[in-house]
Amino acid sequence: MANVVNRFGVFLAPHRDDVTRKAHAVGADKLGYGTVWFGTGSASVGDLAFVEDVLASTERITVATAIVNMWADEPETLAESYHRLAGRYGKRLLLGIGVGHPESVAAYQSPYDKIVDYLDRLDAAGVPVDARILAALGDRVLKLAAERTAGAVPYLVPVAHTRHARSVLGAGKLLTPEQKVVVDEDPVAARAIGRPFVREPYLGLRNYVNNLRRHGYTEEDVAGGGSDRLIDDLVLHGTPESIAKGLLSHVDAGADHVAVQVLGPTPGVEAEHHRILAGVLL
């Protein structure tokens, strides 16, 4: 299984440029985070060129895609890239894969069948089950993650989802939810930073909204920019110590590892806050 070294990692969203994200990854490696997760959006990344650059520039941290979009990259292309890197970096490479969301792909049809076909073709191309992890929210895909991959990487989920996902995955499979945080003790200021990241695009995407409704949130919670209750759960805020307590709630609920996405106005602030959080998490 890929070497997800410890309970906490760094999630880096695709809205930052790659030079900045690489520097952030190098810093996370030195701080002792277990994994750096690179958000990709719907872009084609199957050549894994950026992942290769980061692996070459770091020493011990696992580098994971979050996610390779199955509609954007053919499995054979991804498999070729995997084999190119696996011999050199081994278990430091983890392929996060998934189908994204319906609104992003014009030809988006039968997502479950797409996942099954993609996994079949990765099998045929010799990509090991334990080298890949599946983006999963609902039970059907969580079960598939348990059967066909190393585990699940859910995005934008509360602790209630983590608890439920563990019950579906069972023991022995990786569960690595993403969690957004804002290091700010002023709840009004923190929500002003966090709410736009939740509202656009996720509260306009039915798979995320339906998942939140399944786990205790009302129509009022997911309407508009999201209720304060929703935002506070999806974007932890406060002191580093209080944020750490919230992150550990995922671990207590069954997560093996939490991908921490720091939100802030600039890359420098995000990197500094990951450093501050490392002091209480690692």
C-alpha positions in Angstrom: 0.0 0.0 0.0 1.2 3.5 -0.7 3.1 5.0 2.1 0.7 7.5 3.7 3.2 8.2 6.4 1.2 9.7 9.2 -2.3 11.0 10.1 -2.0 14.4 8.5 -1.2 15.7 5.0 -1.3 18.9 3.0 -4.0 19.4 0.3 -3.0 22.0 -2.4 -5.8 23.2 -4.6 -5.3 23.8 -8.3 -6.0 27.6 -8.1 -2.4 28.2 -7.1 0.4 28.1 -9.8 2.6 25.0 -9.9 5.8 26.9 -8.9 4.0 27.9 -5.7 2.6 24.5 -5.0 5.9 22.8 -5.5 7.5 25.1 -3.0 4.7 24.4 -0.6 5.2 20.7 -1.1 8.9 20.9 -0.4 8.1 22.8 2.8 5.5 20.2 3.9 8.1 17.5 3.3 10.5 19.2 5.7 7.8 19.9 8.3 7.0 16.2 8.5 3.5 15.9 6.9 2.8 12.5 5.6 1.3 13.2 2.1 0.9 16.2 -0.2 -2.3 16.0 -2.2 -2.4 17.9 -5.5 -5.9 19.0 -6.5 -6.2 18.8 -10.3 -9.8 20.0 -11.1 -10.9 18.7 -14.5 -7.5 19.3 -16.2 -5.5 16.5 -17.9 -2.6 15.4 -15.7 -2.1 11.8 -17.0 1.5 12.4 -17.9 2.2 13.0 -14.2 5.0 15.5 -15.2 4.3 17.8 -12.3 4.1 14.9 -9.8 7.4 13.7 -11.1 9.0 17.1 -10.5 7.7 17.2 -6.9 8.8 13.7 -6.2 12.3 14.6 -7.5 12.3 17.7 -5.3 11.3 16.1 -2.0 12.8 13.4 0.1 10.2 11.4 2.0 6.7 12.7 1.6 4.1 10.7 -0.4 2.8 12.6 -3.5 -0.8 12.0 -4.4 -3.1 13.2 -7.2 -6.5 14.4 -6.0 -7.7 13.5 -8.4 -6.9 12.3 -11.9 -10.2 12.9 -13.6 -11.3 9.8 -15.5 -13.0 11.9 -18.2 -9.8 13.8 -18.9 -7.1 11.1 -19.0 -7.1 7.6 -20.4 -6.2 4.9 -18.0 -3.4 3.6 -20.3 -1.8 7.0 -20.3 -1.9 7.1 -16.5 -0.6 3.5 -16.2 2.4 4.3 -18.5 3.2 7.3 -16.2 2.7 5.3 -13.1 5.2 2.6 -14.3 7.7 5.4 -15.3 7.7 6.7 -11.7 7.0 3.7 -9.6 10.4 2.1 -10.2 12.2 5.2 -9.0 9.9 6.4 -6.2 7.9 3.3 -5.3 5.3 3.8 -2.5 5.9 7.6 -2.5 3.4 7.8 -5.4 -0.3 7.4 -4.9 -2.8 7.8 -7.7 -6.0 9.5 -6.5 -8.6 8.9 -9.3 -12.3 9.7 -9.7 -15.1 10.9 -12.0 -15.4 14.4 -10.7 -18.9 15.8 -11.0 -21.5 15.8 -13.7 -21.6 19.5 -14.3 -18.0 19.6 -15.4 -18.2 17.1 -18.3 -20.5 17.5 -21.3 -20.5 13.8 -22.1 -20.8 12.7 -18.5 -22.8 9.5 -18.5 -23.0 6.4 -16.2 -20.3 7.4 -13.8 -20.3 4.1 -11.9 -19.8 2.2 -15.2 -17.0 4.6 -16.1 -15.2 3.9 -12.8 -15.5 0.2 -13.2 -14.2 0.3 -16.8 -11.3 2.6 -15.8 -10.3 0.3 -12.9 -10.5 -2.7 -15.3 -8.2 -1.0 -17.7 -5.7 0.0 -15.0 -5.7 -3.7 -13.9 -5.0 -4.8 -17.4 -2.1 -2.2 -17.6 -0.6 -3.6 -14.4 -1.3 -0.8 -12.0 -1.5 -2.4 -8.5 -4.7 -2.0 -6.5 -2.8 -0.6 -3.5 -1.2 2.2 -5.7 -4.6 3.9 -6.4 -7.2 5.4 -4.2 -10.7 6.4 -5.3 -12.6 9.7 -4.8 -15.9 8.5 -3.2 -18.9 10.0 -1.4 -21.9 7.6 -1.7 -22.1 4.0 -0.5 -21.9 2.4 -3.9 -18.6 4.0 -4.9 -17.2 3.6 -1.3 -17.9 -0.1 -1.6 -16.1 -0.1 -5.0 -13.2 1.7 -3.4 -12.9 -1.0 -0.8 -13.1 -3.8 -3.4 -10.9 -2.4 -6.1 -8.5 0.2 -4.6 -6.4 1.1 -1.5 -9.4 3.0 -0.1 -11.3 6.3 -0.4 -10.4 10.0 -0.6 -13.6 11.9 0.1 -13.7 15.7 -0.5 -15.7 18.3 1.3 -17.1 16.1 4.0 -18.1 16.5 7.7 -17.1 14.1 10.4 -20.4 12.3 10.1 -19.5 11.2 6.6 -16.1 10.0 7.8 -17.8 7.8 10.5 -20.2 6.4 7.9 -17.6 5.9 5.3 -15.5 3.8 7.7 -18.5 1.6 8.3 -18.9 1.0 4.6 -15.2 0.6 3.8 -14.6 -1.8 6.6 -11.2 -2.3 8.3 -7.9 -2.4 6.5 -8.7 0.2 3.8 -7.4 3.8 3.7 -9.9 6.5 4.5 -8.3 10.0 3.8 -10.9 12.8 3.9 -10.0 16.4 2.9 -10.7 19.1 5.5 -10.5 22.9 4.9 -9.3 25.1 7.7 -8.8 28.8 8.4 -6.4 29.8 11.1 -8.3 32.7 12.5 -10.0 33.1 15.9 -12.6 35.5 14.6 -15.5 33.4 13.3 -16.9 36.2 11.1 -13.6 36.7 9.4 -13.0 33.0 9.1 -16.4 32.4 7.5 -15.7 35.3 5.1 -12.7 33.4 3.9 -14.2 29.9 3.9 -17.7 30.5 2.6 -16.6 31.4 -1.0 -14.6 28.2 -1.3 -17.6 26.1 -0.3 -20.2 28.1 -2.3 -18.3 28.1 -5.6 -18.6 25.6 -7.0 -19.6 22.9 -4.5 -23.0 24.2 -3.3 -24.0 24.2 -7.0 -23.0 20.6 -7.6 -25.6 18.0 -6.9 -23.3 15.2 -5.8 -21.8 17.3 -3.0 -25.1 18.8 -2.0 -26.9 15.4 -1.9 -24.0 14.0 0.1 -24.3 16.8 2.7 -28.1 16.3 2.9 -27.5 12.6 3.6 -25.4 13.5 6.6 -27.6 15.8 8.5 -27.8 19.1 6.7 -31.0 20.7 5.7 -32.1 22.5 2.6 -31.6 25.8 4.5 -28.0 24.7 5.4 -27.0 24.2 1.7 -28.9 27.1 0.3 -27.2 30.3 -0.9 -23.7 30.5 0.5 -24.3 27.9 3.2 -25.4 28.3 6.8 -22.9 29.1 9.5 -23.3 25.6 10.9 -22.4 24.1 7.5 -19.5 26.4 6.9 -18.1 25.9 10.4 -18.1 22.1 9.9 -16.6 22.2 6.4 -14.1 24.9 7.2 -12.7 24.5 10.7 -11.4 27.8 12.2 -10.0 29.1 15.5 -6.7 28.6 17.2 -4.3 26.0 16.0 -5.2 23.9 19.0 -8.9 24.0 18.3 -8.4 23.2 14.7 -6.2 20.2 15.6 -9.1 19.0 17.9 -11.5 19.2 14.9 -9.1 17.4 12.6 -8.6 14.6 15.2 -12.4 14.2 15.2 -12.0 12.7 11.7 -9.4 10.3 13.1 -11.6 9.4 16.0 -14.4 8.7 13.5 -12.3 6.3 11.5 -10.0 8.2 9.2 -6.4 7.0 8.7 -5.2 10.3 7.5 -6.7 13.8 7.0 -5.7 16.0 4.0 -5.6 19.6 5.5 -6.4 22.3 3.0 -5.5 25.7 4.5 -7.4 28.6 3.1 -6.0 32.1 3.1 -5.6 35.2 1.0 -2.1 34.4 -0.2 0.1 31.4 -0.8 2.5 32.8 1.8 -0.2 32.8 4.5 -1.3 29.3 3.6 2.3 27.9 3.8 2.9 29.7 7.1 -0.4 28.4 8.6 0.6 24.8 7.6 3.8 25.4 9.5 1.9 26.6 12.5 -0.5 23.7 12.4 2.5 21.3 12.1 3.5 22.4 15.5 0.4 21.0 17.1 -0.4 18.1 14.7 2.9 16.4 14.1 
